[in-house]
């Protein structure tokens, strides 16, 4: 009799990226209005959020583009246990929009997914300028993973 391995259970998780790593574009657009745009690495190959203890493979990073464009609106708060249908994403909580995303290869050869965001809210732009180390981009996701060793440590991969 052959042992059948079941697929890993799907899990929810969050990945946090501090805005102190963001590049702020303080230029003006074609109408002379402030751009209020930031560029940031939203996910990169390697270890992620230490709380969730995940390791992101190049496949996960490079195949994120369609998911980002499918959900371009960024909201002020992330999910807190309620279902997506009930969470109330609305105009009041819509704080930024993804303008574009692209891949880069970091100095160590790891792949990273960059995004350019348009910040809509005045208060959020001021926070980006005044306290970039105090706020973060939180990416919510779902996926399957298995426990494995990477660089001598155990991660969910």
C-alpha positions as CSV (number, residue, x, y, z in Angstrom):
1,X,0.0,0.0,0.0
2,X,1.3,3.4,-1.0
3,X,1.3,6.3,1.5
4,X,-0.7,9.3,0.1
5,X,0.5,12.7,1.2
6,X,-2.2,15.3,1.6
7,X,-1.7,18.8,0.4
8,X,-0.8,21.4,3.0
9,X,-3.7,23.2,4.5
10,X,-4.5,26.6,3.1
11,X,-3.7,29.4,5.6
12,X,-4.3,33.1,5.9
13,X,-1.3,35.3,6.7
14,X,0.0,38.9,6.7
15,X,3.3,40.2,5.5
16,X,4.4,43.6,6.8
17,X,6.7,46.0,5.1
18,X,7.9,49.2,6.9
19,X,7.5,52.4,4.9
20,X,10.9,53.5,6.2
21,X,12.1,51.4,3.2
22,X,9.9,53.3,0.7
23,X,11.0,56.0,-1.7
24,X,8.6,58.9,-1.7
25,X,7.9,60.8,-4.9
26,X,7.3,64.4,-3.9
27,X,7.1,65.7,-7.5
28,X,4.1,67.1,-9.3
29,X,1.9,65.6,-11.9
30,X,1.0,67.0,-15.3
31,X,-1.7,69.2,-13.7
32,X,0.9,70.7,-11.2
33,X,-0.7,68.7,-8.3
34,X,1.5,66.8,-5.9
35,X,2.0,63.2,-7.0
36,X,2.0,61.7,-3.5
37,X,3.4,58.4,-4.8
38,X,5.6,55.9,-3.1
39,X,7.7,52.9,-4.4
40,X,8.3,50.0,-2.1
41,X,9.2,46.4,-2.2
42,X,6.0,44.6,-1.2
43,X,7.4,41.0,-1.2
44,X,10.8,39.5,-1.7
45,X,12.3,36.1,-1.9
46,X,13.5,34.9,1.5
47,X,12.2,35.2,5.0
48,X,9.1,37.2,5.5
49,X,7.2,38.4,8.6
50,X,9.0,36.8,11.6
51,X,5.7,36.4,13.4
52,X,4.3,34.1,10.7
53,X,7.8,32.5,10.1
54,X,7.3,32.2,6.3
55,X,9.9,31.8,3.5
56,X,8.8,33.1,0.1
57,X,10.2,31.3,-2.9
58,X,10.9,33.1,-6.2
59,X,7.7,31.5,-7.7
60,X,5.5,33.2,-5.1
61,X,7.1,36.6,-5.7
62,X,7.1,36.5,-9.5
63,X,3.5,35.2,-9.7
64,X,2.0,37.9,-7.5
65,X,1.4,40.4,-10.4
66,X,-2.1,39.3,-11.4
67,X,-3.2,39.2,-7.8
68,X,-1.9,42.7,-7.2
69,X,-3.7,44.1,-10.2
70,X,-6.9,42.3,-9.4
71,X,-7.0,44.1,-6.0
72,X,-5.4,47.4,-6.7
73,X,-7.1,49.3,-3.9
74,X,-5.3,49.6,-0.5
75,X,-7.4,50.1,2.5
76,X,-6.5,51.6,5.8
77,X,-7.0,48.6,8.0
78,X,-6.5,44.9,7.3
79,X,-8.8,42.0,8.1
80,X,-9.3,41.4,11.8
81,X,-10.9,37.9,11.6
82,X,-14.1,38.8,9.7
83,X,-14.8,37.4,6.2
84,X,-13.9,39.4,3.1
85,X,-17.7,39.8,2.4
86,X,-18.4,41.4,5.7
87,X,-15.3,43.6,6.2
88,X,-16.7,46.7,4.7
89,X,-14.1,47.9,2.2
90,X,-15.5,51.2,1.2
91,X,-14.6,54.6,0.0
92,X,-13.8,55.9,3.5
93,X,-11.2,53.2,4.1
94,X,-9.6,53.4,0.6
95,X,-6.3,55.1,1.2
96,X,-4.1,54.2,-1.8
97,X,-4.1,52.5,-5.2
98,X,-1.4,50.4,-6.9
99,X,-0.3,52.1,-10.1
100,X,2.2,49.5,-11.2
101,X,4.2,46.5,-10.1
102,X,7.4,45.0,-11.4
103,X,10.2,42.5,-10.6
104,X,13.8,43.4,-9.7
105,X,16.7,41.3,-8.7
106,X,18.3,42.4,-5.5
107,X,22.0,42.6,-4.9
108,X,22.2,39.1,-3.4
109,X,20.4,37.7,-6.4
110,X,17.0,37.3,-4.8
111,X,13.9,38.3,-6.7
112,X,11.7,41.2,-5.3
113,X,8.3,42.5,-6.2
114,X,8.1,46.3,-6.3
115,X,4.9,48.4,-6.3
116,X,4.2,52.1,-7.0
117,X,1.3,53.4,-4.9
118,X,-0.7,56.6,-5.2
119,X,-1.6,57.9,-1.7
120,X,-5.1,59.4,-1.8
121,X,-5.5,60.6,1.8
122,X,-3.8,63.8,3.0
123,X,-3.3,62.4,6.5
124,X,-1.7,59.2,5.2
125,X,0.7,61.1,3.0
126,X,1.7,63.3,6.0
127,X,2.4,60.1,8.0
128,X,4.5,58.7,5.2
129,X,6.6,61.9,5.3
130,X,6.7,62.4,9.0
131,X,6.9,58.9,10.5
132,X,7.9,56.4,7.8
133,X,9.4,54.0,10.4
134,X,6.1,53.9,12.3
135,X,3.7,52.6,9.6
136,X,3.8,49.6,7.4
137,X,2.2,48.1,4.3
138,X,0.3,45.0,5.3
139,X,-0.2,42.4,2.6
140,X,-2.9,39.8,3.3
141,X,-2.7,36.5,1.6
142,X,-3.8,32.9,1.4
143,X,-1.7,30.0,0.4
144,X,-0.5,26.6,1.2
145,X,2.8,25.8,2.7
146,X,4.8,23.1,4.2
147,X,7.4,23.2,7.0
148,X,10.9,23.0,5.6
149,X,14.5,24.2,6.2
150,X,15.9,27.3,4.6
151,X,19.3,28.7,5.5
152,X,19.5,26.4,8.5
153,X,16.1,27.5,10.0
154,X,12.7,26.0,9.9
155,X,10.1,28.0,8.0
156,X,6.7,27.5,6.4
157,X,7.6,27.5,2.8
